[in-house]
Amino acid sequence: MLDRMRKLLPLGGICRLWDVVYDFDPAEATEQIEAWCSQGGTSVDGQWSRDEFEEHVRDEHSTFRWLLEPMIQRAGFNIVEAQYRAETFDAKYLLRAI
């Protein structure tokens, strides 16, 4: 996906990436993911349910920050800005094609 996005952009082009990114040590995964999933309710009323959190972890193949960022750079982007929200695992990147 990163390679395809880079090929679509001209040199210096901007890409914004917003995704679930795990920003903790792999040894903490069970505890951190359980804490994240426990935020979900029993039904979807404007927020994710616990089942949806668990489905995301199981099916969406989110990755760790220490793996994703080298992949971003290897695909031909500079990371101009990165923001992380630990409680939601949100990561927002501003990338520039090089």
Secondary structure, DSSP 8 states (H G I E B T S, - for coil): -HHHHHHHS-TT-EEEEEEEEE-S-GGGHHHHHHHHHTT-BSS-SSS-BHHHHHHHHHHS--EEHHHHHHHHHHTTEEEEEEEEETTTTEEEEEEEE-
